[in-house]
Amino acid sequence: LQGSGRTDAGVHAKAQVAHFHMKALGDVEQIQAYLNEYLPEDIAVSSVELAEERFHARLNARSKTYEYRIYKGKKPDVFARRYVVPISDKLDVEAMRRAASYLEGSHDFKAFCGNRRMKKSTVRRIFQIEITETEQEIRLRFTGSGFLQNMVRILTGTLVEVGRGERSPEQMREILASGDRQMAGALMPAKGLTLMEVVYDR
């Protein structure tokens, strides 16, 4: 079984994709029903499709979208509490958006990587960072070619520090250029993050 990517313990997934090989061809509806019967309740198989022999859930992915949810206050909605992180400080969302604009595009995101011994390339491309605000929440949506270990949670933590006025938006360029994890912000809790979509070429 090969997933489209790893998620940290406590991170959610609404659209995880995985592939596996079978010796015998089975009916996809029967496979889906069988999996859902025996998997634990917090995992649901929403669809099963036949893929090409060389399809790979991780290597063929063209983009992934993650969303981080911040609750504006100390006590979140009881039904959302497992999916949001409460922050009682008022955040400057416009400053966060300006900071996010420096992170879009292709960059070396080594400073935002939780694996300090990373030997592979830490260059990634972020297509878009969208920050929306409602009466109760601030949601940060990251769409990119791929993400490093803890990358979205560290990016979010850094943007939150900008929102608090602890950093300027322009510091994002300095952090990127440094390649130093110590220069970036705090690692946000896992429960606020959800993998929303994985896109493939058809």
One Martini backbone bead per residue (centre of mass of N, CA, C, O) as a GRO file, in nm:
protein
  202
    1LEU     BB    1   0.093   0.038   0.026
    2GLN     BB    2   0.056   0.371  -0.133
    3GLY     BB    3   0.075   0.687  -0.059
    4SER     BB    4   0.078   1.031  -0.138
    5GLY     BB    5   0.153   1.074   0.173
    6ARG     BB    6   0.255   1.188   0.462
    7THR     BB    7   0.122   1.212   0.799
    8ASP     BB    8   0.098   1.333   1.085
    9ALA     BB    9   0.018   1.288   1.387
   10GLY     BB   10  -0.318   1.429   1.388
   11VAL     BB   11  -0.364   1.444   1.098
   12HIS     BB   12  -0.583   1.502   0.841
   13ALA     BB   13  -0.805   1.336   0.580
   14LYS     BB   14  -1.018   1.386   0.290
   15ALA     BB   15  -0.788   1.303   0.033
   16GLN     BB   16  -0.661   1.034   0.029
   17VAL     BB   17  -0.417   0.849  -0.165
   18ALA     BB   18  -0.400   0.503  -0.290
   19HIS     BB   19  -0.201   0.213  -0.376
   20PHE     BB   20  -0.246  -0.124  -0.521
   21HIS     BB   21  -0.176  -0.466  -0.572
   22MET     BB   22  -0.333  -0.733  -0.764
   23LYS     BB   23  -0.365  -1.053  -0.871
   24ALA     BB   24  -0.673  -1.018  -0.863
   25LEU     BB   25  -0.956  -0.921  -1.019
   26GLY     BB   26  -1.188  -0.697  -0.889
   27ASP     BB   27  -1.459  -0.552  -0.774
   28VAL     BB   28  -1.472  -0.228  -0.676
   29GLU     BB   29  -1.726  -0.237  -0.494
   30GLN     BB   30  -1.633  -0.480  -0.324
   31ILE     BB   31  -1.372  -0.359  -0.219
   32GLN     BB   32  -1.494  -0.116  -0.075
   33ALA     BB   33  -1.684  -0.275   0.114
   34TYR     BB   34  -1.465  -0.442   0.252
   35LEU     BB   35  -1.290  -0.217   0.367
   36ASN     BB   36  -1.521  -0.071   0.533
   37GLU     BB   37  -1.577  -0.315   0.720
   38TYR     BB   38  -1.257  -0.338   0.845
   39LEU     BB   39  -1.214  -0.063   0.904
   40PRO     BB   40  -1.192   0.186   1.088
   41GLU     BB   41  -1.400   0.460   1.159
   42ASP     BB   42  -1.158   0.680   1.076
   43ILE     BB   43  -1.189   0.514   0.798
   44ALA     BB   44  -1.269   0.599   0.450
   45VAL     BB   45  -1.376   0.468   0.143
   46SER     BB   46  -1.486   0.663  -0.132
   47SER     BB   47  -1.298   0.514  -0.357
   48VAL     BB   48  -1.259   0.286  -0.646
   49GLU     BB   49  -0.991   0.230  -0.887
   50LEU     BB   50  -0.865   0.166  -1.186
   51ALA     BB   51  -0.524   0.148  -1.274
   52GLU     BB   52  -0.244   0.183  -1.397
   53GLU     BB   53   0.034  -0.003  -1.361
   54ARG     BB   54   0.224   0.281  -1.321
   55PHE     BB   55   0.079   0.390  -1.095
   56HIS     BB   56   0.145   0.663  -0.846
   57ALA     BB   57   0.037   0.828  -0.573
   58ARG     BB   58   0.300   1.009  -0.537
   59LEU     BB   59   0.462   1.051  -0.815
   60ASN     BB   60   0.182   1.152  -0.980
   61ALA     BB   61   0.154   1.399  -0.828
   62ARG     BB   62   0.083   1.754  -0.886
   63SER     BB   63  -0.099   1.820  -0.625
   64LYS     BB   64  -0.152   1.981  -0.300
   65THR     BB   65  -0.400   2.030  -0.032
   66TYR     BB   66  -0.397   2.235   0.255
   67GLU     BB   67  -0.563   2.291   0.581
   68TYR     BB   68  -0.572   2.556   0.826
   69ARG     BB   69  -0.735   2.588   1.151
   70ILE     BB   70  -0.846   2.885   1.320
   71TYR     BB   71  -0.959   2.981   1.629
   72LYS     BB   72  -1.134   3.270   1.751
   73GLY     BB   73  -1.029   3.177   2.058
   74LYS     BB   74  -1.063   2.955   2.339
   75LYS     BB   75  -1.359   2.815   2.263
   76PRO     BB   76  -1.455   2.585   2.068
   77ASP     BB   77  -1.642   2.409   1.898
   78VAL     BB   78  -1.722   2.098   1.998
   79PHE     BB   79  -1.726   1.972   1.693
   80ALA     BB   80  -1.428   2.124   1.610
   81ARG     BB   81  -1.191   2.070   1.823
   82ARG     BB   82  -1.024   1.845   1.642
   83TYR     BB   83  -0.975   2.082   1.382
   84VAL     BB   84  -0.873   2.312   1.578
   85VAL     BB   85  -0.692   2.617   1.674
   86PRO     BB   86  -0.671   2.818   1.941
   87ILE     BB   87  -0.672   3.192   1.916
   88SER     BB   88  -0.699   3.490   2.104
   89ASP     BB   89  -0.545   3.654   1.929
   90LYS     BB   90  -0.520   3.916   1.722
   91LEU     BB   91  -0.502   3.895   1.374
   92ASP     BB   92  -0.320   4.006   1.089
   93VAL     BB   93  -0.430   3.914   0.788
   94GLU     BB   94  -0.293   4.105   0.586
   95ALA     BB   95  -0.002   4.042   0.676
   96MET     BB   96  -0.021   3.739   0.613
   97ARG     BB   97  -0.069   3.775   0.308
   98ARG     BB   98   0.196   3.918   0.245
   99ALA     BB   99   0.379   3.693   0.345
  100ALA     BB  100   0.267   3.466   0.157
  101SER     BB  101   0.366   3.592  -0.117
  102TYR     BB  102   0.675   3.510  -0.060
  103LEU     BB  103   0.608   3.183  -0.075
  104GLU     BB  104   0.542   3.185  -0.351
  105GLY     BB  105   0.668   2.947  -0.542
  106SER     BB  106   1.002   2.874  -0.597
  107HIS     BB  107   1.177   2.715  -0.321
  108ASP     BB  108   1.383   2.688  -0.044
  109PHE     BB  109   1.241   2.505   0.248
  110LYS     BB  110   1.445   2.432   0.480
  111ALA     BB  111   1.341   2.628   0.715
  112PHE     BB  112   1.047   2.445   0.694
  113CYS     BB  113   1.190   2.185   0.805
  114GLY     BB  114   1.178   1.913   1.039
  115ASN     BB  115   1.427   1.782   0.882
  116ARG     BB  116   1.764   1.832   0.951
  117ARG     BB  117   1.865   1.559   0.765
  118MET     BB  118   1.806   1.643   0.490
  119LYS     BB  119   1.918   1.520   0.159
  120LYS     BB  120   1.717   1.613  -0.012
  121SER     BB  121   1.539   1.813  -0.178
  122THR     BB  122   1.390   2.148  -0.068
  123VAL     BB  123   1.244   2.204  -0.325
  124ARG     BB  124   0.946   2.398  -0.380
  125ARG     BB  125   0.601   2.453  -0.498
  126ILE     BB  126   0.385   2.728  -0.454
  127PHE     BB  127   0.086   2.827  -0.591
  128GLN     BB  128  -0.096   2.874  -0.315
  129ILE     BB  129  -0.209   3.118  -0.062
  130GLU     BB  130  -0.508   3.104   0.130
  131ILE     BB  131  -0.674   3.361   0.328
  132THR     BB  132  -0.946   3.321   0.549
  133GLU     BB  133  -1.229   3.502   0.705
  134THR     BB  134  -1.433   3.467   0.982
  135GLU     BB  135  -1.598   3.501   1.270
  136GLN     BB  136  -1.437   3.220   1.386
  137GLU     BB  137  -1.218   3.194   1.142
  138ILE     BB  138  -0.891   3.089   1.017
  139ARG     BB  139  -0.786   3.003   0.681
  140LEU     BB  140  -0.521   2.797   0.550
  141ARG     BB  141  -0.435   2.749   0.201
  142PHE     BB  142  -0.226   2.495   0.052
  143THR     BB  143  -0.073   2.489  -0.278
  144GLY     BB  144   0.135   2.220  -0.414
  145SER     BB  145   0.373   1.994  -0.529
  146GLY     BB  146   0.486   1.981  -0.229
  147PHE     BB  147   0.589   1.859   0.106
  148LEU     BB  148   0.747   1.881   0.387
  149GLN     BB  149   0.824   1.814   0.689
  150ASN     BB  150   0.610   2.026   0.864
  151MET     BB  151   0.573   2.272   0.667
  152VAL     BB  152   0.282   2.381   0.713
  153ARG     BB  153   0.309   2.422   1.024
  154ILE     BB  154   0.546   2.627   1.001
  155LEU     BB  155   0.421   2.832   0.816
  156THR     BB  156   0.186   2.896   1.004
  157GLY     BB  157   0.353   2.984   1.251
  158THR     BB  158   0.484   3.225   1.100
  159LEU     BB  159   0.219   3.373   1.019
  160VAL     BB  160   0.119   3.414   1.308
  161GLU     BB  161   0.356   3.598   1.394
  162VAL     BB  162   0.276   3.815   1.198
  163GLY     BB  163  -0.014   3.859   1.310
  164ARG     BB  164   0.114   3.951   1.601
  165GLY     BB  165   0.387   4.133   1.528
  166GLU     BB  166   0.674   3.962   1.546
  167ARG     BB  167   0.670   4.003   1.235
  168SER     BB  168   0.749   4.065   0.912
  169PRO     BB  169   0.669   3.996   0.593
  170GLU     BB  170   0.970   4.040   0.476
  171GLN     BB  171   1.110   3.798   0.640
  172MET     BB  172   1.063   3.561   0.446
  173ARG     BB  173   1.313   3.602   0.269
  174GLU     BB  174   1.523   3.555   0.494
  175ILE     BB  175   1.437   3.271   0.573
  176LEU     BB  176   1.475   3.133   0.302
  177ALA     BB  177   1.783   3.211   0.266
  178SER     BB  178   1.895   3.063   0.529
  179GLY     BB  179   1.801   2.753   0.591
  180ASP     BB  180   1.690   2.802   0.895
  181ARG     BB  181   1.488   2.676   1.132
  182GLN     BB  182   1.532   2.900   1.358
  183MET     BB  183   1.400   3.137   1.180
  184ALA     BB  184   1.144   3.014   1.210
  185GLY     BB  185   0.862   2.915   1.330
  186ALA     BB  186   0.637   2.749   1.485
  187LEU     BB  187   0.491   2.447   1.559
  188MET     BB  188   0.196   2.342   1.488
  189PRO     BB  189  -0.063   2.175   1.557
  190ALA     BB  190  -0.198   1.896   1.401
  191LYS     BB  191  -0.524   1.922   1.423
  192GLY     BB  192  -0.551   2.178   1.209
  193LEU     BB  193  -0.479   1.966   0.981
  194THR     BB  194  -0.573   1.912   0.623
  195LEU     BB  195  -0.614   1.698   0.367
  196MET     BB  196  -0.798   1.790   0.069
  197GLU     BB  197  -0.601   1.743  -0.201
  198VAL     BB  198  -0.531   1.534  -0.495
  199VAL     BB  199  -0.357   1.578  -0.805
  200TYR     BB  200  -0.402   1.451  -1.142
  201ASP     BB  201  -0.334   1.324  -1.434
  202ARG     BB  202  -0.541   1.199  -1.703
   0.00000   0.00000   0.00000
